Amino acid sequence: MTAPSTRSHCLVALPLGMAMASALVFLPDVTASAAETAPTADASSLSYVVNVATGKGPSTTVKKAVAAAGGTTVISYDRIGVIVVHSSNPDFARTIRRVPGVRSAGATRNAPLAAQSMTEDGATRVLSAQEVASAQAAEGQDPLEPAQWDLPAIKADKAHKKTLGSRDVTVAVIDTGVDDTHPDLAPNFDREASVNCASGKPDTADGAWRPSESEGAAHGTHVAGEIAAAKNGIGMTGIAPSVRVSAIKVSDPADYVYAEAVVCGFVWAAEHHVDVTNNSYYTDPWKFNCLDDPDQRALVDAVTRASQYAERKGTVNVAAAGNESRDLDADSLTDPASPDDGTPGDRVIDPHKCLDIPSQLPGVVTVAATGAKGIKSSFSNYGSHVVDIAAPGGDFSLYQPPAAPATDGRILGTMPGGKWAYTMGTSMASPHVAGVAALIKSTHPHATAGHVKALLYSGADATPCTDPYDIDSDGRIDAVCKGPKNHNGFYGRGIVNAWNAVTK
């Protein structure tokens, strides 16, 4: 089996883009200081994160050192001690790391400012108008629901008889943006919790959270539909069709998701009382960020601070495991794609010391993908003590065809412009878990993030290793699973179960 080459955690990389307004916005309840005027980057400027002590903001010494080293502060997230800086000084990071009070600092990119990373696999197929118009469903179902084999696979259809989710629960899609005008999404869209974070500081201009018109920008809209497409007699049904969904756009016009944008996204979610975030991407430019590299370590530090801040505020963070068919518990892996905004080259890394962020960060729920036959998707990453849980992400119908009346082994989701499409990837698995976490929060409104995760894991259907795993039946083993039935490298604690989520 040949593993697909991907960037986002769906299969088939999706381009996006949308210009951001330059107005400075301050976050409520978090001391976020910004430059008095928006910084103007020259052709050689890079973006950096500078990590200092939490709670008080940068000291006078640090502020002066940033300026002296040729840096311009974009925004400072004081509660977590992360400062976003632009500088054209190639020695900025090395210089600032020597300043008293600086814990770590590093460039978030290799290409200059204004120079991808969704995870999908397999070509996206948009449903034709005729297919949508001719769809037939049983009484009580949305028209396209019979095509959603993934709903009964996790007993979401059964769970909906008990609850569709609470309007008091919000799931944020940290992604390429969401088309909030889609008829399946408009009833549940939360504008107040939506933002464009691509630059590293929040832009709340009306519609700034929306995707561009490029094909790739559809990624976030697809994810949002999987989570919260309304049960309204139109189109499809989400996992939690009555919860609220918001858009936190983190990708820039060139389809990169940089660390400063991810930091902004998690902090925004924390300060806007988001209950669950879905993260179907990896943070550019490094597929794996190695802790023995000072720049890469600084990115891990900054994003870890932000994700853990959100969890302390009550947010459950869910992330896709990736689509390269890799064993993330292996002794070593070859990363041929980093840095993806520079000149990539093969580097051999230890995945225990070089992390895919945010999916391998502490506290984040890491999701592997399964197909219509309930086994690991051909493309899904895996790894003992890395994967926490599994969920439907689709697979090639040649490998895992769905049972009738469904005809496509991929996952149905909403698309910009009032359309629907099939695609697959761990990007599609992660929102299933985010949706079930939202159902748990709906049923247990006072549950902490830790309690929600505990219920998520305890309610999963324990699934033993698929052994041997020869997904394409060519006589060769494609992956080796390790671990017991209730905690192994393919399925983690098991396949997510929506019915258990709302009854336990």
N, C-alpha and C positions, 0 to 999 in steps of 0.2 A: 504494500500500500504506500502510495506517495502522499506525504503530508502536505497540505496546502500552505502556501506562503501568505501570511496575513499580517495586518497591523492592528486593527481593532479587534475586540473580542467577539465579533460576528465574522462570518466567512465572507470575503469580498470586501475590500476596503472601500469606504464611502467618502467622497469628497464633500466639503461643505463650504461655509463662509457667509459672513454678513458683517457689514461695517458697523463699528461700535461708536456710540456717541462719546464725546470726550469729557462730559460733565463728571465732576468728582462727586461721589456719593459716600456718605458715612453709614456704617452699620449700627443699628440700635443695640444698646447693651454690650457693645464690645468697643474698646478704645481703639479705633482705627484712625491713625493719623495719616494724612496724605500731603503731598507737596501742594503749595499754594496754586501752582499752575501745572497743567498737564505737561509732563516732560516731552521734549522733542528729541527723538532718536535720530542720530546721523546714520550714514550707511554702514558704519562699522560697530554700532552699538550692540551689546548683548544684554540679556536680562540675567539677574542674579537673585538668589535668596541669601540673606544674611540672618543667621539664627543667634539670638541673644537670650538672656534670662527672661522668663515669662512674667507677665503681670504689670510691669512698670513702663514698658516701652524702651527704646534705645536710650542709652545715657548720652550726655553731652559729648563725652569722649568719642563714642561710636558715631554720632551724627557728624562731628567735625571730621572724623577719619574718613567717613564715606565721601563727604564733599572733597576732602583733600586728595582722595584717590581717584577723583574724577567721576564720582557716582551721583546720580540724581534719584532721590527716594520717590517711588511711585505711590506706595502705601505701606503702612506699618500695622500689622495685626498684633497689637500689643499683648493681648491676653495669652497668645501662644508664642510670643517672642520671635515672629517671622517678619522680616522687612524685605520688600521687593524693591530692587534697585536696578536702574539702567546705567550702563557705563560703556564708553568706547575704549577704556584703558585695558589693554590685554593682560596687564598684571593686577587688575583690580582684586580678584579673589585672593591671590597670594598675599597681596598687601593687607587686605582687610582681615585675613585670618590671624595676623600677628597682633591685632589690636586687642587690648584688655577688654574683657566683657563679651567678645565674639566667641560663640561656641563652635560654629561651623559656618562656612560660606562657600558657595559654588555657583558656576554658570548653569543656567537651566537649559541652555541650548548651545549649539555650535554655529548655526547659521545666524547671520545678523538679523536684527529685528526687521519685520516686514519682509522676510525672506521670500504622522497620521496614526490616527491610532484607534480606530474602532475595531472590534474583533468579530467578523462575520466570515462565513465559509459558504461557498456555493453561490451560483448566480441568483440574484433576486428576480422573482417573477411577479409582475404586477397583474392583478386580476383585471380582465376586460370588463367594460360596462355591461356587456351581455351576460358574463358570468355572474356578476353581482345581481343583475336584474332577475335572472332565472333561478337564483338560489332558493331552495325550499327547505324549510325547517319545521320541526314539530311544534305544537302549541307551547308557548312559553319560552321558546328559543329565539334568539336573534337570527336573522336570515343566514349568516355565514357560520353559525355555531357548529353545524354538523361537520364542517371541514376542520374544526379545531380538535383533533385527536388528543392534543395535549391537555385539554380540560379534564376529561375522564381519566387520563393517565395519572393525574395527581388528585383525583376525586374533587376537583373544583366544582364540577356540575352538581355534585351532591352537597358540597358545602354551601352553595348558593341557595339551597332550600332552607338553610338555617339563617344565613346572613349574606348580604352583598357587600358588607363593609360599612364603616361609619364615615359620615361627612366630616367628623372631627379629626380624621387621620389623613395626613398628607405624605405622599411619596414623591421625592424629588428625583428627576431623571437628570443626572449629571452626565452630559452628553453633547451632541451636536446642535441642540435646540429642538423645540417641539412646535408643531403647527397647531396652535390652540384653536384654530377655526375649524378643524376637522369635526364633522358632525358626531363622531363617536367620542371625541375628546372634549369638545366645548362644554358639555354639561358638568364636567368634573374638573375643569382647569382652575388652578389656584394662581391668579395673577400676582397676588401679594408676596408669594413665596418664589417668584420667578425672576431671573436676572441673567445678564450676560457677564461672565467672569473671564472671558478670553484674555484680557490684558493683565489680569492679576488684581484688578480692582473692580468693584461692582458697577455695572451700568444698568440702571433701571428705566431707561427710556422705554416708552410703550412699544412693545413688540421686539425689543432688543434680544429677547430670548428665542426668537423664531429662527428656523434654519434658512439657509440660502436656497435658491432655486436649483442648485446643482443636484445631481442624482445622489451623491454620497451623503448629502446633508439629511437625507431621509432617516438615517439611523436612529436618532433620538425619538422621532415620531413613532417609528415602529415599536421601539421599546415601551414607550408610553402607552400605546394601545394594548400591548400584552398585559400591562399592569392594570389599567383602569379604563378600558373602553366601556362606555356606559351600556347597560342593559336597557336599551331604549327602542327596540324594534328596528334598528338600523345597523347594518354591517355585522360586526363581531362582538364578542363578549370578553371583557378582561377578567383576570384572575380575581380582582377585587373591584367589581364594577360600580361601586358607589363611593369609594374613597376619592379623595382629591389627589390630583397629580400636578406637579409643577415642573418647570424647565429651568435647569441651571446650565447654561451654555458655556462650555469650556474650550471648545475648539476654535482655532483662529482661521482666517480665510484660506490658509494653505493646508488645512486639515491636520494641524498639529495640536496636541494637548500638552501644554507645558506645566511644570510644577507650580508656578505662581497662580495659574488658572485653577488648578486642583485645590490648592490651599484656599483660595478665595471661595471656591464652591463649597467645601466642607464648612468653612466658617460661616458662610451665608446660611447654609442648612441649619447649623447649630443655633444661630441667632434668630431664625424665623420659624422655630418650633417644628421643623420637619421631623417626622417620625421614622422614616426609612429613606435611605438614598440607594439608588441603583447606579453602579459604576461598570459599564461595559466598554472599557478602554484600558490601555496602559499609558503611562506617563512618558512622553517623549523627552529627550531623543534616545534614551537608553532602554532597550527592552528589559535588561537587567541592570540594576544599579548596584555597583560593587562597593562594599563598605570600606575597602582599603584604598579607594580613590577619594580624595578630599572633596571634589566637586560632586560626585555621585552620592557620597555620604551625606552631604548637605541637603540634597534633594530628598533623600529618604527621611532625614531628620525633620525637614519642614512639613512634608506631607503626613508623616506620622503624627506630629504635633496637632495638625489640623484635624485629621480623622479621629484621633482620640479625644480632642476637644468636643467634637460633635457627639461622640458616644457618651461622654460625661454629661452632655446636655440632654441625653435621652434618645439619640438617633442611632438606629441600627444601620450599619453600612454593609451593603451587599455588593460583591464584585465577581466578574467573570474570570475564569481560570486561564483562558487563552486557547487558541486553536491550532497549535503546532504539533499536536500528538506527542508532546514532550513529557517525560517523567521528571517532575519538579523535585523529586526526592533522590535523583541520581547523584552519583559522586561528582559528575561533571557534565556540562552541556556545551555545545558550540553555538554561539550567538553570531550569526552572519550578517545581521541587519543593523548593528549599532555602530556609531550614532546615525540615526536615520535622517538627520538633517545635515550631515556632513559627508565624510568618506568612510562608509562602513567597511569592515573587514572581519574575517573570522577571528573570534576570540573565544578561548576556552574558559568557562567560568564555573564556579561552584554555586549552584542555586541556593545553597544554605547561607551563603555569604554575599550573593549578588541577587537582589530581589526585584521581582516584577511588582511595581507599585501602581495602584494601591492593593492589588489582590493578595499579596503576601505579607501585608502589614499586620501587626498584632491587633486582634479584635475584629478584623474585617471577616465577614462570612464569604468564603471562597467557594465558588460554584462550578462544578463540572457539568457537562452536557450528556443527555441520553437521547436516544432515538425512539421511534414508534414501537420498537420491540422491547424497549425498556432496558437496553444495555448501553454501555458507554458509546457515545458518538465517535465515529471513525477519526475525527479531527481533534477531539477534546484533549487538552492537557490533563494530567492526573498526577498523583503523588501521595504516598503515605504521609500523614501528618501535615499535608498541605491542603488537600481538598476537604472541605467541611461537610458538604452536602451536594446532592446532584438533582437535576431537574431537566425537563424536556427542552432540548435545544435544536432538535431535528437532526436529520442525517440524510444522506443520499438514499432515495427510494430503492435503489438497487441493493443496498445493504439492509435497510430497515423500512420496508413498505408499511404504511398504516392500514388498519382494518377499515373496510367500508362503513359508512359512506365517505370517509375521508379518502382523498386520492393523492395527496402530496405529503411526502415525509418531512417537509420543512415546516416552519412555524408561521402562522398567519399573524399579521400585524397591520396597524394603520400606516398610511403613507401621506405625505403632504398633498394638498389639493383634493382632499376628500376621497382618496383611493385606499386600496388594501393590497397587500402583497405577501408572498411567501419568501422567507429567507431562513438561514440557519447559522448556528454558531453558539459559542458559550455566551455571546451577547444576548442570545434569545433565552438561554437557560437562567441567567441571573435574574431577569425581571419576574420569572415565575416564583422564585424564592422571595424577591422583594414584595410581590403581591401577597404571598401567603403570610409574610411577616406583617403586612398591613392588616390582614384579617385577624391575626393574633392580637395586634394592638387594638383593633376594633372590639374584640371580645374581652380583652383585658386592658381597659383604658389607662389604668394606673401602673401597668407593668413597666419596669425599667428596661433599658436596652438589653441588659444581661438576662433578664427574665424572659424577654421575647426570644432571644437566641436559644435559651435553654428549652423553651417549648417547641421551637422550630426543630431542634435536634431530636428531642425526645419523641416527637410526633412523626418523624420521618420513617419510612418503610425500610428497615434494615435490609440491605441487598448484598448477597455474597459476591465475592470476586467472580468475574466471568473468566473461567479457566478451562480450556485454553481460549485466548482471545484472538481469533483469526477472522476479522470483520469482513474481509473480501474473499474468504474461502479459497485462498490460493495455496494453502498448505503450510504457510509460514506464520509464525506467531508475530502479531503486530504490536502487542504491548503486554507487559507482565504486571499483574495486580498483586499487591501485598497487603496483608492485614485481615482481621476477622470480619465476620458478617456485619457487625454493627459499627465498624470504623476502619475502612480500607482505602486504598489509594484511588480506586475508580469512583466510588460512590460516597466516600466519607461516612457520615452517620446513616446514610441511606438516601432514598429518593423522597423529595418533599411531599407531604400529604396535607392537602388543604382541609379535608374533613376532620382529621385529628386536630388540626390547628384551631378549629372553631368549637370543638367539643371537649377539649381537655382543659 
